[in-house]
Amino acid sequence: MGLDDPQVPLCCWGRTGVDKPVCFISTGLLQESLKWVSGGNEFRVNESKCVAMGDAVCEFIIQKEPIS
């Protein structure tokens, strides 16, 4: 895995051995993008898998119902 690997987000690249997800920038970008495309509704976005924790990919769960 390196910078040229499309499976590794830049926020995780080179990070290992953490005990919780670290892709806060990606999570925030997803939340704000959803807010923009939905006309102002906010959605809960959680990272369930993270390369920095040893997972193969970073995976995000987006709740279907807006929280506001």
GUKOLVO-147766 format. One record per residue: residue number from 1; residue in one letter; x, y, z of N, C-alpha, C in turn. Coordinates in steps of 0.02 Angstrom, whole numbers, plus 50000, padded with zeros to 5 digits. Layout:
GUKOLVO-147766
[drenza NUM, "A", [X, Y, Z], [X, Y, Z], [X, Y, Z]];
...
END
This chain:
GUKOLVO-147766
[drenza 1, "M", [50042, 49941, 50000], [50000, 50000, 50000], [50044, 50062, 50000]];
[drenza 2, "G", [50029, 50107, 49956], [50066, 50169, 49951], [50021, 50226, 49929]];
[drenza 3, "L", [50049, 50284, 49917], [50010, 50342, 49896], [49975, 50330, 49829]];
[drenza 4, "D", [50002, 50286, 49788], [49971, 50272, 49723], [49916, 50220, 49727]];
[drenza 5, "D", [49901, 50193, 49786], [49850, 50143, 49796], [49782, 50178, 49807]];
[drenza 6, "P", [49734, 50170, 49761], [49670, 50205, 49768], [49628, 50180, 49827]];
[drenza 7, "Q", [49646, 50124, 49857], [49609, 50096, 49913], [49626, 50129, 49980]];
[drenza 8, "V", [49681, 50167, 49983], [49703, 50196, 50046], [49691, 50272, 50045]];
[drenza 9, "P", [49643, 50296, 50085], [49633, 50368, 50089], [49694, 50402, 50119]];
[drenza 10, "L", [49706, 50463, 50098], [49765, 50498, 50123], [49764, 50508, 50199]];
[drenza 11, "C", [49705, 50511, 50229], [49702, 50521, 50301], [49726, 50459, 50339]];
[drenza 12, "C", [49728, 50401, 50306], [49750, 50339, 50338], [49820, 50318, 50318]];
[drenza 13, "W", [49845, 50345, 50264], [49908, 50321, 50236], [49964, 50328, 50287]];
[drenza 14, "G", [49998, 50273, 50301], [50054, 50273, 50347], [50035, 50266, 50420]];
[drenza 15, "R", [49971, 50265, 50435], [49949, 50258, 50505], [49929, 50186, 50517]];
[drenza 16, "T", [49952, 50159, 50571], [49935, 50090, 50590], [49929, 50084, 50665]];
[drenza 17, "G", [49897, 50031, 50686], [49894, 50015, 50758], [49849, 50060, 50799]];
[drenza 18, "V", [49802, 50093, 50768], [49755, 50134, 50808], [49696, 50091, 50827]];
[drenza 19, "D", [49660, 50112, 50880], [49604, 50071, 50904], [49536, 50099, 50886]];
[drenza 20, "K", [49534, 50155, 50849], [49470, 50182, 50825], [49482, 50218, 50759]];
[drenza 21, "P", [49429, 50226, 50719], [49437, 50258, 50653], [49466, 50329, 50658]];
[drenza 22, "V", [49505, 50348, 50607], [49539, 50413, 50608], [49523, 50458, 50549]];
[drenza 23, "C", [49475, 50437, 50506], [49460, 50476, 50446], [49409, 50532, 50460]];
[drenza 24, "F", [49427, 50578, 50503], [49381, 50631, 50522], [49369, 50679, 50464]];
[drenza 25, "I", [49419, 50691, 50423], [49410, 50737, 50366], [49362, 50706, 50316]];
[drenza 26, "S", [49370, 50643, 50301], [49325, 50609, 50255], [49253, 50608, 50281]];
[drenza 27, "T", [49246, 50595, 50346], [49179, 50595, 50376], [49147, 50664, 50370]];
[drenza 28, "G", [49184, 50716, 50385], [49158, 50784, 50380], [49140, 50804, 50309]];
[drenza 29, "L", [49182, 50783, 50261], [49167, 50798, 50191], [49103, 50763, 50169]];
[drenza 30, "L", [49093, 50702, 50190], [49032, 50666, 50173], [48971, 50701, 50205]];
[drenza 31, "Q", [48977, 50720, 50268], [48921, 50753, 50302], [48903, 50818, 50267]];
[drenza 32, "E", [48951, 50859, 50252], [48938, 50924, 50221], [48913, 50916, 50149]];
[drenza 33, "S", [48938, 50866, 50113], [48914, 50853, 50045], [48840, 50832, 50046]];
[drenza 34, "L", [48823, 50788, 50093], [48754, 50767, 50099], [48708, 50826, 50119]];
[drenza 35, "K", [48733, 50869, 50161], [48694, 50928, 50181], [48681, 50973, 50121]];
[drenza 36, "W", [48731, 50981, 50079], [48725, 51023, 50020], [48675, 50993, 49970]];
[drenza 37, "V", [48682, 50929, 49954], [48639, 50898, 49903], [48567, 50888, 49928]];
[drenza 38, "S", [48557, 50886, 49994], [48490, 50874, 50020], [48453, 50939, 50037]];
[drenza 39, "G", [48484, 50996, 50024], [48451, 51059, 50038], [48453, 51080, 50111]];
[drenza 40, "G", [48502, 51055, 50149], [48511, 51077, 50218], [48499, 51024, 50271]];
[drenza 41, "N", [48476, 50965, 50251], [48467, 50911, 50300], [48535, 50884, 50321]];
[drenza 42, "E", [48541, 50868, 50385], [48603, 50839, 50410], [48593, 50764, 50421]];
[drenza 43, "F", [48644, 50726, 50403], [48641, 50653, 50409], [48699, 50629, 50453]];
[drenza 44, "R", [48685, 50577, 50491], [48737, 50547, 50534], [48781, 50503, 50490]];
[drenza 45, "V", [48847, 50514, 50493], [48896, 50475, 50456], [48945, 50446, 50506]];
[drenza 46, "N", [48953, 50380, 50505], [49000, 50346, 50550], [49048, 50304, 50509]];
[drenza 47, "E", [49110, 50304, 50529], [49159, 50261, 50497], [49161, 50194, 50535]];
[drenza 48, "S", [49144, 50140, 50499], [49141, 50075, 50532], [49204, 50033, 50522]];
[drenza 49, "K", [49241, 50047, 50469], [49304, 50013, 50456], [49356, 50065, 50437]];
[drenza 50, "C", [49419, 50053, 50455], [49471, 50102, 50441], [49537, 50065, 50427]];
[drenza 51, "V", [49570, 50086, 50374], [49634, 50056, 50355], [49684, 50062, 50412]];
[drenza 52, "A", [49683, 50118, 50448], [49730, 50129, 50502], [49720, 50080, 50560]];
[drenza 53, "M", [49660, 50050, 50564], [49646, 50000, 50616], [49662, 49930, 50592]];
[drenza 54, "G", [49685, 49924, 50529], [49702, 49859, 50502], [49651, 49830, 50454]];
[drenza 55, "D", [49596, 49866, 50443], [49545, 49843, 50396], [49571, 49851, 50324]];
[drenza 56, "A", [49541, 49815, 50277], [49562, 49818, 50207], [49543, 49884, 50174]];
[drenza 57, "V", [49487, 49913, 50196], [49463, 49976, 50167], [49433, 50019, 50223]];
[drenza 58, "C", [49423, 50082, 50208], [49384, 50125, 50252], [49311, 50120, 50229]];
[drenza 59, "E", [49266, 50111, 50277], [49195, 50104, 50260], [49155, 50152, 50303]];
[drenza 60, "F", [49108, 50186, 50271], [49066, 50235, 50305], [48994, 50213, 50302]];
[drenza 61, "I", [48958, 50221, 50358], [48887, 50206, 50361], [48850, 50273, 50366]];
[drenza 62, "I", [48803, 50282, 50320], [48763, 50344, 50318], [48691, 50326, 50335]];
[drenza 63, "Q", [48666, 50356, 50388], [48596, 50344, 50406], [48550, 50374, 50354]];
[drenza 64, "K", [48496, 50339, 50337], [48450, 50362, 50284], [48407, 50421, 50307]];
[drenza 65, "E", [48390, 50422, 50370], [48347, 50475, 50396], [48390, 50534, 50420]];
[drenza 66, "P", [48373, 50595, 50399], [48410, 50652, 50423], [48401, 50663, 50498]];
[drenza 67, "I", [48451, 50692, 50530], [48447, 50706, 50602], [48422, 50776, 50615]];
[drenza 68, "S", [48416, 50816, 50562], [48387, 50884, 50570], [48352, 50904, 50508]];
END
